[in-house]
Amino acid sequence: MTIRDSFLAFADKNHLPVKEKQENGTSIFSFQISGEKGKYGAYAMCLEDERMLTFFVDCNIRVEESQRKIINTYLMELNYQLKMGTFQLDPTTGDITVRACQYIFGNEAEQKFLVERVVLLCGLIADHYCHDIIKHLPE
């Protein structure tokens, strides 16, 4: 089973309307996820040669350049607490995302479990922490 197939099985099971595009032979999916505190753009990249799924959630937070050092320090503290996934601050735009990578291996059921784990975990992390990040933005 390909990483793409595993991801599409997850999307179908959870009724996610995904959009797919191909870049350099890599399937990239985009869709919206909803949590208790908000809605977020999500992106899955299926790296077949590496047997890896890379998953990003856009936190809908753009940090002004003058505030990036303070928020970067806070994100580093959050990342230290997380078991999986990391917050990333784009140094050119100030956009904050949650990112996780997962090697996808095993039989079909194990692959589907690993895909579900990385997608749900990133969504939960974004939904749980994004409002706290906003509170740490200097006035």
NUTI-944493 format. One line per field, with one value per residue: residue number from 1; residue in three letters; y, z, x negated of N, C-alpha, C, O in turn. Coordinates in Angstrom, 3 decimals. Layout:
pos (NUM; ...)
code (ALA; ...)
n.north (Y; ...)
n.up (Z; ...)
n.east (X; ...)
ca.north (Y; ...)
ca.up (Z; ...)
ca.east (X; ...)
c.north (Y; ...)
c.up (Z; ...)
c.east (X; ...)
o.north (Y; ...)
o.up (Z; ...)
o.east (X; ...)
//
This chain:
pos (1; 2; 3; 4; 5; 6; 7; 8; 9; 10; 11; 12; 13; 14; 15; 16; 17; 18; 19; 20; 21; 22; 23; 24; 25; 26; 27; 28; 29; 30; 31; 32; 33; 34; 35; 36; 37; 38; 39; 40; 41; 42; 43; 44; 45; 46; 47; 48; 49; 50; 51; 52; 53; 54; 55; 56; 57; 58; 59; 60; 61; 62; 63; 64; 65; 66; 67; 68; 69; 70; 71; 72; 73; 74; 75; 76; 77; 78; 79; 80; 81; 82; 83; 84; 85; 86; 87; 88; 89; 90; 91; 92; 93; 94; 95; 96; 97; 98; 99; 100; 101; 102; 103; 104; 105; 106; 107; 108; 109; 110; 111; 112; 113; 114; 115; 116; 117; 118; 119; 120; 121; 122; 123; 124; 125; 126; 127; 128; 129; 130; 131; 132; 133; 134; 135; 136; 137; 138; 139)
code (MET; THR; ILE; ARG; ASP; SER; PHE; LEU; ALA; PHE; ALA; ASP; LYS; ASN; HIS; LEU; PRO; VAL; LYS; GLU; LYS; GLN; GLU; ASN; GLY; THR; SER; ILE; PHE; SER; PHE; GLN; ILE; SER; GLY; GLU; LYS; GLY; LYS; TYR; GLY; ALA; TYR; ALA; MET; CYS; LEU; GLU; ASP; GLU; ARG; MET; LEU; THR; PHE; PHE; VAL; ASP; CYS; ASN; ILE; ARG; VAL; GLU; GLU; SER; GLN; ARG; LYS; ILE; ILE; ASN; THR; TYR; LEU; MET; GLU; LEU; ASN; TYR; GLN; LEU; LYS; MET; GLY; THR; PHE; GLN; LEU; ASP; PRO; THR; THR; GLY; ASP; ILE; THR; VAL; ARG; ALA; CYS; GLN; TYR; ILE; PHE; GLY; ASN; GLU; ALA; GLU; GLN; LYS; PHE; LEU; VAL; GLU; ARG; VAL; VAL; LEU; LEU; CYS; GLY; LEU; ILE; ALA; ASP; HIS; TYR; CYS; HIS; ASP; ILE; ILE; LYS; HIS; LEU; PRO; GLU)
n.north (-1.177; 2.192; 5.340; 7.399; 5.983; 5.086; 7.535; 8.550; 6.649; 7.240; 9.887; 9.370; 7.761; 9.657; 11.520; 13.710; 16.389; 16.409; 18.117; 17.393; 17.747; 17.353; 17.499; 17.337; 14.517; 13.950; 13.464; 15.942; 16.913; 19.007; 20.365; 21.206; 21.252; 20.882; 21.989; 22.162; 24.808; 26.171; 26.464; 25.061; 25.188; 22.370; 20.242; 17.529; 15.660; 13.148; 11.147; 8.895; 7.422; 7.666; 6.513; 8.074; 10.272; 13.617; 16.138; 19.140; 21.790; 24.790; 27.391; 29.744; 32.100; 34.952; 36.375; 39.482; 40.954; 42.264; 40.930; 38.324; 37.122; 36.888; 35.234; 33.026; 32.038; 31.277; 29.288; 27.423; 26.572; 25.356; 23.309; 21.714; 20.440; 18.819; 15.531; 14.575; 16.145; 19.579; 23.102; 25.548; 28.511; 30.522; 32.205; 34.226; 35.009; 34.950; 33.201; 30.669; 27.197; 23.804; 20.908; 17.560; 14.511; 11.213; 7.964; 5.549; 2.331; -1.291; -3.566; -3.154; -2.245; -1.269; 0.795; 2.525; 3.231; 4.667; 6.868; 8.056; 8.706; 10.693; 12.765; 13.388; 14.016; 16.338; 18.098; 18.237; 19.355; 21.898; 22.979; 22.997; 24.635; 27.046; 29.312; 29.984; 30.752; 33.082; 34.653; 35.180; 36.987; 40.090; 43.199)
n.up (0.000; -0.864; 0.485; -0.257; -0.817; 1.781; 3.085; 1.625; 2.304; 5.017; 4.746; 3.352; 5.225; 7.211; 5.944; 4.604; 2.464; 0.231; -1.658; -4.313; -5.476; -7.654; -7.181; -8.450; -8.575; -6.106; -4.035; -2.859; -0.509; 0.325; 2.757; 5.028; 8.575; 11.577; 14.913; 18.455; 19.031; 16.669; 13.031; 10.654; 8.065; 6.411; 5.380; 3.617; 2.746; 0.726; 0.779; -1.058; -1.727; 0.597; 2.363; 3.988; 5.662; 5.649; 7.546; 7.859; 9.728; 9.377; 11.550; 11.440; 12.298; 12.067; 12.695; 13.500; 12.328; 14.324; 16.603; 16.437; 17.633; 20.362; 20.229; 18.947; 20.931; 22.818; 21.313; 21.110; 23.766; 23.974; 22.057; 23.289; 25.197; 23.753; 22.609; 20.048; 16.888; 15.942; 16.498; 14.018; 12.905; 10.219; 8.944; 7.024; 6.500; 8.927; 9.539; 11.467; 11.864; 12.611; 12.527; 11.581; 11.014; 9.834; 9.585; 7.502; 7.751; 7.841; 7.950; 6.162; 8.025; 10.100; 8.758; 8.169; 10.770; 11.598; 9.841; 10.607; 13.254; 13.048; 11.655; 13.265; 15.665; 15.044; 14.416; 16.900; 18.487; 17.293; 17.716; 20.482; 21.386; 19.851; 20.615; 23.013; 22.060; 20.678; 22.842; 23.890; 22.196; 21.965; 22.870)
n.east (-0.850; -0.586; -1.839; -0.226; 2.183; 2.779; 3.165; 5.354; 7.274; 7.610; 8.620; 10.996; 12.383; 12.815; 14.321; 13.133; 12.854; 10.530; 8.009; 5.887; 2.561; -0.236; -3.687; -6.801; -6.579; -5.505; -2.723; -0.597; 1.671; 4.421; 6.614; 9.312; 9.355; 11.230; 11.374; 12.042; 11.578; 11.176; 10.787; 8.580; 6.127; 4.820; 2.139; 0.879; -1.910; -2.993; -5.627; -6.823; -9.207; -10.723; -9.014; -7.365; -5.113; -4.557; -3.201; -1.378; 0.074; 1.690; 1.573; 2.955; 1.792; -0.082; -3.100; -4.392; -7.446; -8.944; -8.170; -8.931; -11.212; -10.556; -8.263; -9.370; -11.053; -9.120; -7.790; -9.850; -10.000; -7.465; -7.778; -9.672; -8.166; -6.453; -5.728; -5.604; -5.699; -6.161; -6.216; -6.591; -8.096; -7.892; -10.590; -10.523; -7.875; -6.553; -4.558; -2.970; -3.173; -2.198; -4.088; -4.653; -6.362; -6.098; -7.231; -5.865; -4.920; -4.684; -1.831; 1.314; 3.293; 1.661; 0.323; 2.462; 3.174; 0.872; 0.919; 3.347; 2.712; 0.645; 1.944; 4.215; 2.933; 1.381; 3.446; 4.775; 2.739; 2.404; 4.988; 5.105; 2.944; 2.771; 4.334; 3.086; 0.596; 1.246; 1.975; -0.526; -1.625; -3.198; -1.675)
ca.north (0.000; 3.414; 6.358; 8.086; 5.139; 5.113; 8.838; 8.650; 5.816; 8.057; 11.001; 8.816; 7.328; 10.834; 12.393; 14.940; 16.761; 16.778; 18.512; 16.815; 18.218; 16.640; 18.310; 16.494; 13.137; 13.829; 13.852; 16.895; 17.065; 20.105; 20.261; 21.930; 20.470; 21.677; 21.591; 22.825; 26.238; 26.828; 25.724; 25.205; 24.584; 21.241; 19.798; 16.246; 15.381; 11.720; 10.913; 7.444; 6.831; 7.641; 5.871; 9.063; 11.263; 14.884; 16.774; 20.511; 22.494; 26.242; 27.863; 31.015; 33.134; 35.598; 37.163; 40.621; 40.751; 42.766; 40.039; 36.938; 36.569; 36.534; 34.085; 31.897; 31.501; 30.587; 28.056; 26.479; 25.999; 24.430; 22.141; 20.865; 19.681; 17.929; 14.217; 14.443; 17.364; 20.797; 24.379; 26.162; 29.903; 30.842; 33.436; 35.272; 35.489; 34.979; 32.239; 29.555; 25.915; 22.601; 19.957; 16.248; 13.534; 9.856; 6.864; 4.698; 0.978; -2.350; -4.030; -2.101; -1.693; -0.479; 2.009; 3.408; 3.736; 5.670; 8.067; 8.673; 9.242; 11.938; 13.800; 13.793; 14.626; 17.715; 18.884; 18.470; 20.277; 23.235; 23.447; 23.185; 25.655; 28.282; 30.447; 30.378; 31.471; 34.424; 35.386; 35.539; 38.044; 41.394; 44.186)
ca.up (0.000; -0.921; 1.487; -0.833; -0.580; 3.224; 3.417; 1.035; 3.119; 6.198; 4.328; 3.037; 6.495; 7.985; 5.069; 4.353; 1.042; -0.030; -2.994; -4.545; -6.566; -7.774; -7.363; -8.577; -8.285; -4.728; -3.834; -1.777; -0.280; 1.188; 3.243; 6.261; 9.750; 12.597; 16.300; 19.385; 19.115; 15.373; 11.783; 10.230; 6.807; 6.647; 4.180; 3.757; 1.650; 0.711; 0.245; -1.267; -1.677; 1.991; 3.137; 5.025; 5.527; 6.314; 7.740; 8.357; 10.036; 9.421; 12.798; 11.199; 13.088; 11.399; 13.700; 12.961; 12.420; 15.606; 17.677; 16.125; 18.581; 21.581; 19.938; 18.652; 22.235; 23.381; 20.538; 21.496; 25.045; 23.683; 21.344; 24.255; 25.933; 22.870; 22.334; 18.595; 16.232; 16.363; 15.954; 13.149; 12.563; 8.952; 9.200; 6.034; 6.547; 10.296; 9.698; 12.383; 11.528; 13.352; 11.542; 12.061; 9.990; 10.340; 8.675; 7.354; 7.478; 8.393; 7.116; 5.812; 9.245; 10.806; 7.986; 8.375; 12.146; 11.655; 9.155; 11.475; 14.426; 12.759; 11.272; 14.433; 16.651; 14.625; 14.578; 18.334; 18.971; 16.807; 18.378; 21.911; 21.706; 19.056; 21.386; 23.970; 21.318; 20.439; 24.121; 24.141; 21.288; 22.630; 22.432)
ca.east (0.000; -1.378; -1.520; 0.935; 3.358; 3.073; 3.728; 6.693; 8.167; 7.912; 9.469; 12.309; 12.992; 13.182; 15.111; 12.377; 12.775; 9.136; 7.575; 4.559; 1.716; -1.504; -4.889; -7.994; -6.233; -5.031; -1.327; -0.363; 3.103; 4.815; 7.991; 9.585; 9.712; 11.903; 11.176; 12.953; 11.281; 11.027; 10.593; 7.192; 5.718; 3.922; 1.435; 0.192; -2.838; -3.284; -6.970; -6.797; -10.551; -11.163; -7.946; -7.092; -4.061; -4.845; -1.904; -1.446; 1.312; 1.516; 2.188; 3.640; 1.128; -1.215; -3.802; -5.140; -8.889; -9.457; -7.730; -9.308; -12.185; -9.822; -7.407; -10.244; -11.468; -7.957; -7.577; -10.896; -9.567; -6.364; -8.312; -10.375; -7.140; -5.714; -6.316; -5.668; -5.267; -6.843; -5.783; -7.586; -7.848; -8.542; -11.340; -10.267; -6.487; -6.048; -3.463; -3.239; -2.567; -2.579; -4.599; -5.096; -6.714; -5.917; -7.509; -4.685; -5.399; -3.843; -0.727; 2.279; 3.904; 0.642; 0.099; 3.617; 3.060; -0.190; 1.410; 4.354; 2.024; -0.072; 2.909; 5.005; 2.047; 1.080; 4.674; 4.992; 1.708; 2.759; 6.200; 4.843; 1.939; 2.780; 4.852; 2.033; -0.442; 1.781; 1.902; -1.919; -2.049; -3.252; -0.684)
c.north (1.241; 4.349; 7.120; 7.298; 5.160; 6.434; 8.975; 7.789; 6.560; 9.181; 10.517; 8.418; 8.519; 11.894; 13.752; 15.235; 17.276; 17.211; 17.981; 17.544; 17.418; 17.652; 17.381; 15.044; 12.884; 14.285; 14.793; 17.129; 18.273; 19.928; 21.093; 20.931; 21.420; 21.098; 22.293; 24.338; 26.924; 25.874; 26.061; 24.577; 23.486; 20.750; 18.504; 16.021; 13.915; 11.487; 9.402; 6.810; 6.698; 6.896; 6.791; 9.938; 12.483; 15.655; 18.131; 21.009; 23.977; 26.759; 29.174; 32.140; 33.652; 36.570; 38.277; 40.416; 41.173; 41.841; 38.614; 36.337; 36.093; 35.273; 32.852; 31.236; 30.728; 29.272; 26.998; 25.810; 25.009; 23.157; 21.181; 19.972; 18.623; 16.615; 14.015; 15.726; 18.556; 22.006; 24.947; 27.594; 30.205; 32.182; 34.553; 35.845; 35.664; 34.025; 31.094; 28.326; 24.872; 21.589; 18.652; 15.370; 12.152; 8.871; 5.949; 3.321; -0.020; -2.779; -2.895; -1.449; -0.825; 0.842; 3.009; 4.012; 4.856; 6.973; 8.795; 9.341; 10.583; 13.056; 14.297; 14.492; 16.071; 18.609; 19.212; 19.468; 21.707; 23.777; 23.757; 24.413; 26.992; 29.485; 30.911; 31.145; 32.913; 35.273; 35.854; 36.599; 39.368; 42.350; 45.226)
c.up (0.000; 0.226; 1.024; -0.568; 0.894; 3.622; 2.872; 1.781; 4.391; 5.843; 4.030; 4.312; 7.279; 7.154; 4.849; 2.859; 0.724; -1.478; -3.152; -5.673; -6.522; -7.956; -7.340; -8.176; -6.870; -4.653; -2.641; -1.693; 0.597; 1.550; 4.515; 7.382; 10.765; 13.966; 17.173; 19.365; 17.762; 14.203; 11.267; 8.855; 7.108; 5.309; 4.476; 2.519; 1.765; 0.014; 0.102; -1.139; -0.246; 2.900; 4.293; 4.649; 6.322; 6.356; 8.385; 8.672; 10.134; 10.640; 12.635; 12.067; 12.268; 12.403; 13.008; 13.211; 13.777; 16.777; 17.531; 17.119; 19.856; 21.346; 19.616; 19.948; 22.872; 22.647; 20.876; 22.822; 24.847; 23.029; 22.288; 25.008; 25.070; 22.638; 20.827; 17.992; 16.775; 15.775; 15.154; 12.884; 11.288; 9.119; 8.191; 6.126; 7.974; 10.536; 10.617; 11.917; 12.564; 12.294; 12.239; 10.856; 10.616; 9.249; 8.679; 6.909; 8.063; 7.423; 6.910; 7.050; 10.019; 10.077; 8.204; 9.780; 12.229; 10.971; 10.058; 12.681; 14.138; 12.409; 12.489; 15.479; 16.289; 14.787; 16.029; 18.905; 18.553; 17.582; 19.857; 22.192; 20.977; 19.828; 22.432; 23.273; 21.074; 21.708; 24.437; 23.171; 22.052; 22.040; 21.568)
c.east (-0.896; -0.985; -0.278; 2.213; 3.768; 3.705; 5.146; 7.703; 8.569; 8.889; 10.891; 13.056; 13.522; 13.918; 14.442; 12.360; 11.378; 8.951; 6.161; 3.852; 0.425; -2.625; -6.089; -7.722; -5.742; -3.584; -1.240; 1.134; 3.346; 6.285; 8.114; 9.867; 10.343; 11.606; 12.197; 12.781; 11.140; 10.930; 9.210; 6.996; 4.712; 3.366; 0.691; -0.661; -3.258; -4.618; -7.167; -8.184; -11.059; -10.190; -7.530; -5.900; -4.506; -3.544; -2.086; -0.048; 0.972; 2.280; 2.958; 3.088; -0.045; -1.823; -4.585; -6.632; -9.448; -9.128; -8.257; -10.289; -11.486; -8.992; -8.241; -10.727; -10.328; -7.689; -8.616; -10.527; -8.425; -6.884; -9.016; -9.393; -6.447; -6.462; -6.506; -5.124; -6.046; -6.134; -6.934; -7.154; -8.615; -9.258; -11.060; -8.859; -5.963; -4.894; -3.894; -2.471; -2.969; -2.981; -4.970; -5.383; -6.593; -6.321; -6.299; -5.161; -4.411; -2.759; 0.281; 2.900; 2.913; 0.362; 1.230; 3.578; 2.023; 0.229; 2.404; 3.700; 1.373; 0.909; 3.682; 4.148; 1.724; 2.301; 4.951; 3.989; 2.057; 3.951; 5.958; 3.974; 2.078; 3.303; 3.849; 0.917; 0.007; 1.700; 0.476; -2.453; -2.091; -2.208; -1.325)
o.north (1.325; 4.177; 7.439; 7.869; 5.240; 6.464; 9.457; 8.161; 6.518; 9.401; 11.166; 8.716; 8.418; 13.023; 14.798; 14.409; 18.454; 16.741; 18.099; 17.907; 16.877; 18.555; 16.721; 14.417; 11.732; 15.362; 14.491; 17.495; 18.544; 19.416; 21.621; 19.909; 22.609; 19.882; 22.944; 25.074; 28.146; 24.654; 27.183; 23.567; 23.654; 20.829; 18.402; 16.173; 13.498; 11.617; 8.729; 5.764; 5.732; 6.668; 6.343; 10.294; 12.391; 15.812; 18.274; 20.688; 24.370; 26.581; 29.662; 33.019; 32.880; 37.472; 38.040; 39.782; 40.507; 41.953; 37.785; 35.146; 35.016; 34.351; 31.740; 30.010; 29.640; 28.256; 25.809; 24.605; 23.947; 22.054; 19.966; 18.866; 17.644; 16.604; 13.362; 16.325; 18.544; 21.940; 24.848; 27.858; 30.151; 33.191; 35.717; 37.030; 36.438; 34.028; 30.616; 28.397; 25.038; 21.430; 18.649; 15.475; 11.950; 8.932; 5.613; 3.166; 0.359; -2.412; -1.798; -0.225; 0.231; 1.881; 4.199; 5.183; 5.882; 8.058; 10.008; 10.434; 11.524; 14.194; 15.503; 15.453; 16.946; 19.747; 20.340; 20.325; 22.622; 24.914; 24.685; 25.152; 27.993; 30.579; 32.106; 32.084; 33.849; 36.464; 36.823; 37.053; 39.727; 42.298; 46.144)
o.up (0.774; 0.855; 1.822; -0.142; 1.215; 4.397; 3.569; 1.881; 4.797; 6.553; 4.405; 4.450; 7.940; 7.606; 4.900; 2.072; 0.928; -2.386; -2.245; -6.683; -5.483; -8.787; -6.337; -7.512; -6.469; -5.143; -1.557; -2.675; 1.514; 0.766; 5.015; 7.176; 10.803; 14.156; 16.670; 19.649; 17.710; 14.357; 11.414; 8.525; 7.967; 4.268; 5.466; 1.390; 2.783; -1.206; 1.029; -0.505; 0.087; 4.072; 5.427; 3.487; 7.515; 5.341; 9.340; 7.963; 10.881; 10.740; 13.596; 12.511; 11.829; 12.897; 12.061; 14.190; 14.317; 17.838; 18.416; 17.418; 20.368; 22.161; 19.978; 20.035; 23.409; 23.279; 20.923; 22.980; 25.469; 23.399; 22.100; 25.415; 25.594; 22.491; 20.394; 18.529; 17.908; 14.701; 15.547; 12.662; 11.270; 9.404; 8.481; 5.862; 8.203; 11.617; 10.551; 11.615; 13.291; 11.284; 13.338; 9.818; 11.779; 8.127; 9.738; 5.830; 8.699; 6.248; 7.438; 7.109; 10.534; 10.713; 8.401; 9.958; 12.862; 11.467; 10.246; 13.079; 14.916; 12.835; 12.710; 16.107; 17.152; 15.245; 16.355; 19.712; 19.375; 18.053; 20.406; 23.139; 21.452; 19.700; 22.715; 23.840; 21.247; 21.650; 25.174; 23.304; 22.717; 20.847; 21.102)
o.east (-1.850; 0.059; 0.603; 3.216; 4.953; 4.660; 6.038; 8.872; 9.731; 9.870; 11.867; 14.242; 14.555; 14.113; 15.090; 11.897; 11.085; 9.636; 5.337; 4.456; 0.047; -2.526; -6.360; -8.547; -5.577; -3.243; -1.738; 1.779; 2.569; 7.084; 7.121; 10.521; 10.027; 11.589; 13.112; 13.726; 10.997; 10.982; 8.727; 7.618; 3.847; 4.019; -0.034; -0.195; -3.811; -4.718; -7.619; -8.322; -11.746; -10.488; -7.365; -5.706; -4.794; -2.866; -2.850; 0.906; 0.076; 3.494; 3.553; 3.827; -0.897; -1.148; -5.336; -7.026; -10.332; -9.743; -8.046; -10.201; -11.792; -9.012; -7.856; -10.797; -10.539; -7.396; -8.302; -10.725; -8.406; -6.480; -8.958; -9.749; -5.916; -7.684; -7.456; -4.192; -6.525; -5.536; -8.097; -5.973; -9.845; -8.613; -11.336; -8.656; -5.034; -4.305; -5.026; -1.280; -3.948; -2.295; -5.525; -4.730; -6.942; -5.817; -5.769; -5.732; -3.428; -2.762; 0.099; 3.017; 3.280; 0.186; 0.984; 3.914; 2.270; -0.072; 2.309; 4.105; 1.537; 0.712; 3.786; 4.591; 1.789; 2.191; 5.322; 4.349; 2.008; 3.922; 6.553; 4.241; 1.541; 2.752; 3.764; 0.357; -0.774; 1.392; 0.294; -3.590; -1.120; -1.910; -0.650)
//
